[in-house]
Amino acid sequence: MAQWRVITPALLEELPELPGVFEVGNLVRNILFIGAAPGGIARSIREVLTTPRLLSRAHCIRFEVAEDGEDLARERMAEYRRAHGGTPPYAHRVDALTHILDTRRPTARALPLARPGRKAGPASFLRSSPSAS
């Protein structure tokens, strides 16, 4: 695969409209997303970068023109899984968009300080032993 290139408006203008595979990386070149671009690399990258969560972390891209972009993307994903034991934060184009746009997904929330039916006291990890009472 080609060298990482910083995402700039000029780069987005010069991307090829040919099929292939691409990867989006963060500032330290960790892969965030692996995608196939059967309809054109330029269009696919622009489409993926419209998702706010990915765009906020994306810093660079690399791509490869190939007629078999979907097969190549599957191979890249398999390589990533073998090396990292899982998928990138935005696994692939379809899953990433589904994951980001799924409003039914539970959001993170703060844990309660007390159990239901008990009064919340000062937060402490230290507990007195049963024999101390």
ZASE-988624 format. One record per residue: residue number from 1; z, x, y of N, C-alpha, C, O, CB in turn. Coordinates in steps of 0.1 Angstrom, whole numbers, plus 5000, padded with zeros to 4 digits. Glycine has a CB too. Example, Ala and Ser with C-alpha at 12.3 -4.5 7.8 and 13.67 -1.06 7.14 Angstrom:
<kezas>
{keza 1, {5078, 5132, 4943}, {5078, 5123, 4955}, {5078, 5132, 4967}, {5085, 5142, 4967}, {5090, 5113, 4955}}
{keza 2, {5071, 5128, 4978}, {5071, 5137, 4989}, {5079, 5129, 5000}, {5080, 5134, 5011}, {5057, 5141, 4994}}
</kezas>
This chain:
<kezas>
{keza 1, {5000, 5009, 4988}, {5000, 5000, 5000}, {5000, 5009, 5012}, {5005, 5020, 5012}, {5012, 4990, 5000}}
{keza 2, {4995, 5004, 5023}, {4993, 5011, 5036}, {5007, 5015, 5042}, {5017, 5010, 5037}, {4985, 5004, 5046}}
{keza 3, {5007, 5023, 5052}, {5019, 5026, 5060}, {5024, 5014, 5067}, {5017, 5005, 5071}, {5016, 5037, 5070}}
{keza 4, {5037, 5014, 5070}, {5043, 5003, 5078}, {5038, 5005, 5092}, {5037, 5016, 5097}, {5059, 5004, 5078}}
{keza 5, {5036, 4993, 5099}, {5031, 4993, 5113}, {5040, 4983, 5120}, {5043, 4972, 5116}, {5016, 4989, 5114}}
{keza 6, {5045, 4988, 5132}, {5053, 4979, 5140}, {5045, 4967, 5145}, {5034, 4968, 5149}, {5059, 4987, 5152}}
{keza 7, {5052, 4955, 5144}, {5045, 4943, 5148}, {5044, 4942, 5164}, {5054, 4943, 5171}, {5053, 4930, 5143}}
{keza 8, {5032, 4942, 5168}, {5029, 4941, 5183}, {5018, 4930, 5184}, {5011, 4927, 5175}, {5025, 4955, 5189}}
{keza 9, {5016, 4925, 5196}, {5005, 4916, 5199}, {4992, 4922, 5195}, {4983, 4916, 5190}, {5005, 4910, 5213}}
{keza 10, {4990, 4935, 5199}, {4978, 4942, 5196}, {4975, 4943, 5181}, {4964, 4941, 5177}, {4978, 4956, 5203}}
{keza 11, {4985, 4946, 5173}, {4984, 4947, 5159}, {4980, 4933, 5153}, {4971, 4932, 5145}, {4997, 4952, 5152}}
{keza 12, {4986, 4922, 5158}, {4983, 4909, 5153}, {4969, 4905, 5156}, {4962, 4898, 5149}, {4992, 4899, 5159}}
{keza 13, {4963, 4910, 5167}, {4949, 4908, 5171}, {4939, 4915, 5162}, {4928, 4910, 5159}, {4947, 4911, 5185}}
{keza 14, {4943, 4927, 5157}, {4934, 4935, 5149}, {4935, 4933, 5134}, {4928, 4940, 5127}, {4936, 4949, 5153}}
{keza 15, {4944, 4924, 5129}, {4945, 4922, 5115}, {4932, 4916, 5109}, {4925, 4908, 5116}, {4957, 4913, 5112}}
{keza 16, {4928, 4920, 5097}, {4916, 4915, 5091}, {4917, 4900, 5086}, {4928, 4896, 5083}, {4912, 4924, 5080}}
{keza 17, {4906, 4893, 5087}, {4905, 4880, 5082}, {4900, 4880, 5067}, {4892, 4871, 5064}, {4896, 4871, 5091}}
{keza 18, {4905, 4889, 5060}, {4901, 4891, 5046}, {4913, 4888, 5037}, {4924, 4889, 5041}, {4895, 4905, 5043}}
{keza 19, {4910, 4884, 5024}, {4921, 4881, 5015}, {4928, 4894, 5011}, {4923, 4905, 5012}, {4916, 4875, 5002}}
{keza 20, {4941, 4893, 5008}, {4949, 4904, 5004}, {4963, 4901, 5001}, {4967, 4890, 4998}, {4948, 4915, 5014}}
{keza 21, {4972, 4911, 5003}, {4986, 4910, 5001}, {4993, 4917, 5013}, {4987, 4927, 5018}, {4991, 4916, 4987}}
{keza 22, {5005, 4912, 5017}, {5012, 4919, 5028}, {5027, 4918, 5025}, {5032, 4910, 5018}, {5008, 4912, 5041}}
{keza 23, {5034, 4927, 5032}, {5048, 4927, 5032}, {5054, 4928, 5046}, {5048, 4934, 5055}, {5054, 4940, 5024}}
{keza 24, {5065, 4921, 5049}, {5071, 4921, 5062}, {5084, 4929, 5060}, {5092, 4926, 5050}, {5074, 4907, 5067}}
{keza 25, {5087, 4938, 5069}, {5099, 4946, 5067}, {5108, 4945, 5080}, {5103, 4941, 5091}, {5096, 4960, 5065}}
{keza 26, {5120, 4949, 5079}, {5129, 4949, 5090}, {5129, 4963, 5097}, {5120, 4971, 5094}, {5144, 4946, 5086}}
{keza 27, {5138, 4966, 5106}, {5137, 4978, 5114}, {5138, 4991, 5105}, {5132, 5001, 5109}, {5149, 4978, 5124}}
{keza 28, {5145, 4990, 5094}, {5146, 5002, 5086}, {5137, 5001, 5074}, {5139, 5009, 5064}, {5161, 5004, 5081}}
{keza 29, {5127, 4993, 5075}, {5116, 4992, 5065}, {5121, 4986, 5051}, {5115, 4988, 5041}, {5110, 5005, 5062}}
{keza 30, {5132, 4978, 5051}, {5135, 4970, 5039}, {5126, 4958, 5039}, {5124, 4952, 5049}, {5150, 4966, 5040}}
{keza 31, {5121, 4955, 5027}, {5112, 4944, 5025}, {5119, 4931, 5027}, {5129, 4929, 5020}, {5105, 4945, 5012}}
{keza 32, {5115, 4922, 5036}, {5120, 4909, 5038}, {5112, 4899, 5031}, {5117, 4888, 5027}, {5121, 4906, 5053}}
{keza 33, {5099, 4901, 5029}, {5090, 4891, 5025}, {5078, 4898, 5019}, {5072, 4908, 5024}, {5086, 4882, 5037}}
{keza 34, {5073, 4892, 5008}, {5060, 4897, 5001}, {5052, 4884, 5000}, {5056, 4874, 4995}, {5063, 4903, 4987}}
{keza 35, {5039, 4885, 5005}, {5031, 4873, 5005}, {5016, 4877, 5001}, {5011, 4887, 5004}, {5031, 4867, 5018}}
{keza 36, {5010, 4867, 4995}, {4996, 4867, 4993}, {4989, 4861, 5004}, {4994, 4852, 5011}, {4992, 4860, 4979}}
{keza 37, {4977, 4866, 5007}, {4969, 4860, 5018}, {4955, 4857, 5013}, {4945, 4863, 5017}, {4968, 4870, 5030}}
{keza 38, {4954, 4846, 5005}, {4940, 4843, 5000}, {4931, 4838, 5011}, {4919, 4839, 5009}, {4942, 4832, 4989}}
{keza 39, {4936, 4832, 5021}, {4927, 4827, 5032}, {4926, 4837, 5044}, {4919, 4834, 5054}, {4933, 4815, 5038}}
{keza 40, {4931, 4849, 5043}, {4930, 4859, 5053}, {4944, 4864, 5057}, {4953, 4857, 5059}, {4923, 4853, 5065}}
{keza 41, {4944, 4877, 5058}, {4957, 4884, 5061}, {4962, 4880, 5075}, {4974, 4877, 5077}, {4955, 4899, 5060}}
{keza 42, {4953, 4880, 5085}, {4957, 4877, 5099}, {4964, 4863, 5099}, {4974, 4861, 5105}, {4945, 4878, 5108}}
{keza 43, {4957, 4853, 5094}, {4962, 4840, 5094}, {4975, 4838, 5087}, {4985, 4832, 5092}, {4952, 4830, 5088}}
{keza 44, {4976, 4844, 5075}, {4988, 4843, 5067}, {5000, 4850, 5074}, {5011, 4844, 5074}, {4986, 4849, 5053}}
{keza 45, {4998, 4862, 5080}, {5009, 4868, 5086}, {5014, 4860, 5099}, {5026, 4859, 5101}, {5005, 4883, 5091}}
{keza 46, {5004, 4855, 5106}, {5008, 4847, 5118}, {5016, 4835, 5114}, {5025, 4831, 5121}, {4995, 4843, 5126}}
{keza 47, {5011, 4829, 5103}, {5018, 4817, 5098}, {5033, 4820, 5094}, {5042, 4812, 5097}, {5010, 4811, 5086}}
{keza 48, {5034, 4831, 5087}, {5048, 4834, 5082}, {5057, 4838, 5094}, {5069, 4835, 5094}, {5047, 4846, 5072}}
{keza 49, {5051, 4844, 5104}, {5059, 4849, 5115}, {5063, 4837, 5125}, {5070, 4839, 5135}, {5052, 4859, 5123}}
{keza 50, {5059, 4825, 5121}, {5063, 4814, 5129}, {5077, 4808, 5125}, {5083, 4800, 5132}, {5053, 4802, 5128}}
{keza 51, {5082, 4813, 5114}, {5095, 4809, 5110}, {5106, 4817, 5117}, {5106, 4829, 5116}, {5097, 4811, 5094}}
{keza 52, {5115, 4810, 5125}, {5124, 4818, 5134}, {5133, 4827, 5126}, {5136, 4838, 5131}, {5132, 4808, 5141}}
{keza 53, {5138, 4824, 5114}, {5148, 4833, 5107}, {5141, 4846, 5103}, {5147, 4856, 5104}, {5153, 4826, 5095}}
{keza 54, {5128, 4845, 5099}, {5121, 4857, 5095}, {5117, 4865, 5107}, {5119, 4877, 5107}, {5109, 4853, 5086}}
{keza 55, {5112, 4858, 5117}, {5108, 4865, 5129}, {5119, 4872, 5136}, {5117, 4883, 5141}, {5102, 4855, 5139}}
{keza 56, {5131, 4867, 5136}, {5142, 4874, 5142}, {5146, 4887, 5135}, {5152, 4896, 5142}, {5154, 4865, 5142}}
{keza 57, {5142, 4889, 5123}, {5145, 4901, 5115}, {5133, 4910, 5113}, {5134, 4922, 5110}, {5151, 4898, 5102}}
{keza 58, {5121, 4904, 5114}, {5109, 4912, 5112}, {5106, 4922, 5123}, {5108, 4920, 5134}, {5097, 4902, 5111}}
{keza 59, {5102, 4934, 5118}, {5099, 4945, 5128}, {5086, 4951, 5125}, {5079, 4956, 5134}, {5111, 4955, 5127}}
{keza 60, {5082, 4952, 5112}, {5070, 4958, 5108}, {5063, 4951, 5096}, {5069, 4943, 5089}, {5073, 4973, 5105}}
{keza 61, {5050, 4954, 5095}, {5043, 4949, 5083}, {5034, 4960, 5077}, {5031, 4970, 5084}, {5034, 4937, 5088}}
{keza 62, {5030, 4957, 5065}, {5020, 4966, 5059}, {5012, 4956, 5050}, {5017, 4946, 5045}, {5026, 4977, 5050}}
{keza 63, {4999, 4960, 5048}, {4990, 4950, 5041}, {4980, 4958, 5034}, {4977, 4970, 5036}, {4984, 4940, 5050}}
{keza 64, {4973, 4951, 5024}, {4963, 4957, 5016}, {4952, 4946, 5014}, {4955, 4935, 5010}, {4968, 4963, 5003}}
{keza 65, {4940, 4949, 5018}, {4929, 4940, 5015}, {4925, 4940, 5000}, {4923, 4951, 4995}, {4916, 4943, 5024}}
{keza 66, {4925, 4928, 4994}, {4922, 4927, 4980}, {4917, 4913, 4977}, {4923, 4903, 4981}, {4934, 4932, 4971}}
{keza 67, {4907, 4912, 4969}, {4902, 4899, 4964}, {4913, 4892, 4956}, {4914, 4879, 4956}, {4889, 4900, 4957}}
{keza 68, {4920, 4899, 4948}, {4930, 4894, 4939}, {4944, 4895, 4946}, {4954, 4899, 4939}, {4930, 4901, 4926}}
{keza 69, {4946, 4890, 4958}, {4958, 4891, 4965}, {4970, 4884, 4959}, {4981, 4889, 4960}, {4956, 4885, 4979}}
{keza 70, {4967, 4873, 4952}, {4979, 4866, 4946}, {4984, 4873, 4934}, {4996, 4874, 4932}, {4974, 4852, 4942}}
{keza 71, {4975, 4879, 4926}, {4979, 4887, 4915}, {4987, 4900, 4920}, {4997, 4904, 4914}, {4967, 4891, 4906}}
{keza 72, {4981, 4906, 4930}, {4988, 4918, 4936}, {5001, 4914, 4941}, {5011, 4922, 4940}, {4979, 4924, 4946}}
{keza 73, {5003, 4903, 4948}, {5016, 4899, 4953}, {5026, 4897, 4942}, {5038, 4900, 4943}, {5014, 4886, 4961}}
{keza 74, {5021, 4891, 4931}, {5030, 4889, 4919}, {5035, 4903, 4914}, {5046, 4904, 4910}, {5023, 4881, 4908}}
{keza 75, {5025, 4912, 4913}, {5029, 4926, 4908}, {5039, 4932, 4918}, {5049, 4938, 4913}, {5016, 4934, 4907}}
{keza 76, {5037, 4931, 4931}, {5046, 4937, 4940}, {5060, 4930, 4939}, {5070, 4937, 4940}, {5041, 4935, 4955}}
{keza 77, {5060, 4917, 4937}, {5073, 4910, 4935}, {5080, 4915, 4923}, {5092, 4917, 4923}, {5071, 4895, 4935}}
{keza 78, {5073, 4917, 4912}, {5079, 4922, 4899}, {5084, 4936, 4901}, {5095, 4939, 4896}, {5068, 4922, 4888}}
{keza 79, {5077, 4944, 4908}, {5082, 4958, 4912}, {5095, 4957, 4920}, {5104, 4965, 4917}, {5071, 4966, 4919}}
{keza 80, {5095, 4948, 4929}, {5107, 4947, 4938}, {5119, 4942, 4929}, {5130, 4947, 4931}, {5104, 4937, 4949}}
{keza 81, {5116, 4933, 4921}, {5127, 4928, 4912}, {5133, 4939, 4903}, {5145, 4940, 4901}, {5122, 4916, 4903}}
{keza 82, {5124, 4946, 4897}, {5128, 4957, 4888}, {5137, 4968, 4896}, {5147, 4972, 4891}, {5116, 4964, 4882}}
{keza 83, {5132, 4971, 4908}, {5139, 4981, 4916}, {5152, 4976, 4922}, {5162, 4984, 4924}, {5130, 4986, 4927}}
{keza 84, {5153, 4963, 4926}, {5164, 4958, 4934}, {5172, 4947, 4926}, {5183, 4943, 4932}, {5159, 4952, 4946}}
{keza 85, {5168, 4943, 4915}, {5175, 4933, 4907}, {5175, 4919, 4913}, {5184, 4911, 4910}, {5189, 4937, 4906}}
{keza 86, {5165, 4916, 4921}, {5164, 4902, 4927}, {5151, 4902, 4935}, {5143, 4910, 4934}, {5176, 4899, 4935}}
{keza 87, {5151, 4891, 4943}, {5139, 4890, 4952}, {5142, 4893, 4966}, {5154, 4893, 4970}, {5134, 4875, 4951}}
{keza 88, {5132, 4896, 4975}, {5135, 4898, 4989}, {5142, 4886, 4995}, {5141, 4875, 4990}, {5122, 4902, 4996}}
{keza 89, {5148, 4888, 5007}, {5155, 4876, 5013}, {5145, 4864, 5015}, {5150, 4853, 5014}, {5160, 4881, 5026}}
{keza 90, {5133, 4867, 5017}, {5123, 4856, 5018}, {5113, 4858, 5007}, {5101, 4863, 5010}, {5116, 4856, 5033}}
{keza 91, {5116, 4854, 4995}, {5109, 4858, 4983}, {5094, 4859, 4984}, {5088, 4869, 4982}, {5113, 4848, 4973}}
{keza 92, {5087, 4848, 4986}, {5073, 4848, 4988}, {5070, 4836, 4997}, {5078, 4828, 5000}, {5065, 4847, 4975}}
{keza 93, {5057, 4836, 5002}, {5054, 4827, 5012}, {5058, 4812, 5010}, {5065, 4807, 5019}, {5039, 4827, 5014}}
{keza 94, {5055, 4806, 4999}, {5059, 4793, 4997}, {5074, 4791, 4996}, {5079, 4782, 5002}, {5052, 4788, 4984}}
{keza 95, {5080, 4799, 4988}, {5095, 4798, 4987}, {5102, 4800, 5000}, {5111, 4794, 5003}, {5100, 4807, 4976}}
{keza 96, {5097, 4810, 5008}, {5103, 4813, 5020}, {5102, 4802, 5030}, {5112, 4798, 5036}, {5097, 4826, 5027}}
{keza 97, {5091, 4795, 5031}, {5089, 4784, 5040}, {5098, 4772, 5035}, {5104, 4765, 5043}, {5075, 4780, 5042}}
{keza 98, {5098, 4770, 5023}, {5106, 4759, 5017}, {5120, 4761, 5020}, {5128, 4752, 5024}, {5103, 4757, 5002}}
{keza 99, {5125, 4774, 5017}, {5139, 4777, 5019}, {5143, 4776, 5034}, {5153, 4770, 5037}, {5141, 4792, 5015}}
{keza 100, {5135, 4780, 5043}, {5138, 4780, 5057}, {5137, 4765, 5062}, {5146, 4761, 5071}, {5128, 4788, 5065}}
{keza 101, {5128, 4757, 5058}, {5126, 4744, 5063}, {5134, 4733, 5056}, {5134, 4722, 5061}, {5112, 4741, 5063}}
{keza 102, {5141, 4737, 5045}, {5148, 4727, 5038}, {5161, 4723, 5045}, {5171, 4731, 5045}, {5151, 4732, 5024}}
{keza 103, {5161, 4712, 5051}, {5173, 4707, 5059}, {5184, 4702, 5050}, {5195, 4700, 5055}, {5169, 4697, 5069}}
{keza 104, {5181, 4700, 5037}, {5191, 4694, 5028}, {5201, 4705, 5023}, {5211, 4702, 5017}, {5185, 4687, 5017}}
{keza 105, {5197, 4718, 5025}, {5204, 4729, 5020}, {5218, 4729, 5027}, {5219, 4728, 5039}, {5197, 4742, 5022}}
{keza 106, {5229, 4731, 5020}, {5242, 4732, 5026}, {5243, 4745, 5035}, {5237, 4755, 5032}, {5253, 4732, 5016}}
{keza 107, {5249, 4743, 5046}, {5251, 4754, 5055}, {5265, 4761, 5053}, {5274, 4755, 5047}, {5249, 4750, 5070}}
{keza 108, {5266, 4773, 5058}, {5279, 4780, 5056}, {5289, 4773, 5065}, {5286, 4769, 5076}, {5278, 4795, 5059}}
{keza 109, {5301, 4772, 5061}, {5312, 4766, 5069}, {5325, 4774, 5067}, {5327, 4781, 5057}, {5314, 4751, 5066}}
{keza 110, {5334, 4772, 5076}, {5346, 4780, 5075}, {5355, 4774, 5064}, {5355, 4762, 5062}, {5354, 4779, 5089}}
{keza 111, {5362, 4782, 5057}, {5371, 4777, 5047}, {5384, 4771, 5054}, {5388, 4777, 5064}, {5375, 4789, 5037}}
{keza 112, {5389, 4761, 5049}, {5401, 4755, 5055}, {5413, 4764, 5053}, {5414, 4772, 5043}, {5404, 4741, 5048}}
{keza 113, {5422, 4764, 5062}, {5434, 4773, 5061}, {5445, 4767, 5052}, {5453, 4774, 5047}, {5440, 4775, 5075}}
{keza 114, {5444, 4754, 5050}, {5454, 4748, 5041}, {5447, 4738, 5031}, {5436, 4734, 5034}, {5465, 4740, 5049}}
{keza 115, {5454, 4736, 5020}, {5449, 4726, 5010}, {5450, 4712, 5016}, {5459, 4710, 5024}, {5455, 4728, 4997}}
{keza 116, {5442, 4703, 5011}, {5444, 4689, 5016}, {5458, 4684, 5012}, {5463, 4687, 5002}, {5433, 4680, 5009}}
{keza 117, {5464, 4677, 5022}, {5477, 4672, 5020}, {5488, 4682, 5023}, {5500, 4678, 5022}, {5479, 4667, 5006}}
{keza 118, {5485, 4694, 5027}, {5495, 4704, 5030}, {5494, 4708, 5045}, {5483, 4708, 5050}, {5495, 4716, 5021}}
{keza 119, {5505, 4711, 5051}, {5504, 4715, 5065}, {5499, 4729, 5066}, {5502, 4738, 5058}, {5518, 4714, 5071}}
{keza 120, {5491, 4732, 5076}, {5485, 4745, 5078}, {5496, 4754, 5085}, {5500, 4750, 5096}, {5472, 4745, 5086}}
{keza 121, {5499, 4765, 5079}, {5509, 4774, 5085}, {5502, 4786, 5090}, {5490, 4787, 5089}, {5520, 4777, 5075}}
{keza 122, {5509, 4796, 5094}, {5503, 4808, 5098}, {5495, 4815, 5086}, {5500, 4815, 5075}, {5513, 4818, 5104}}
{keza 123, {5484, 4820, 5089}, {5476, 4826, 5078}, {5482, 4839, 5073}, {5484, 4848, 5081}, {5461, 4828, 5082}}
{keza 124, {5485, 4839, 5061}, {5492, 4851, 5055}, {5487, 4853, 5041}, {5486, 4843, 5033}, {5507, 4850, 5056}}
{keza 125, {5484, 4865, 5037}, {5481, 4868, 5023}, {5493, 4871, 5015}, {5492, 4872, 5003}, {5470, 4879, 5023}}
{keza 126, {5504, 4874, 5022}, {5516, 4877, 5015}, {5524, 4865, 5011}, {5525, 4856, 5020}, {5525, 4887, 5023}}
{keza 127, {5528, 4864, 4999}, {5536, 4852, 4995}, {5549, 4858, 4989}, {5550, 4868, 4983}, {5528, 4844, 4984}}
{keza 128, {5559, 4850, 4991}, {5572, 4854, 4985}, {5572, 4851, 4970}, {5565, 4841, 4966}, {5584, 4847, 4992}}
{keza 129, {5578, 4859, 4963}, {5578, 4857, 4948}, {5587, 4845, 4945}, {5597, 4842, 4952}, {5583, 4870, 4941}}
{keza 130, {5585, 4838, 4933}, {5593, 4827, 4929}, {5607, 4831, 4928}, {5616, 4822, 4930}, {5587, 4821, 4917}}
{keza 131, {5610, 4843, 4924}, {5624, 4847, 4921}, {5631, 4850, 4935}, {5644, 4851, 4935}, {5624, 4860, 4913}}
{keza 132, {5624, 4851, 4946}, {5630, 4854, 4958}, {5638, 4841, 4964}, {5646, 4843, 4973}, {5620, 4859, 4968}}
{keza 133, {5635, 4829, 4959}, {5641, 4817, 4965}, {5654, 4814, 4959}, {5661, 4804, 4963}, {5632, 4806, 4964}}
</kezas>
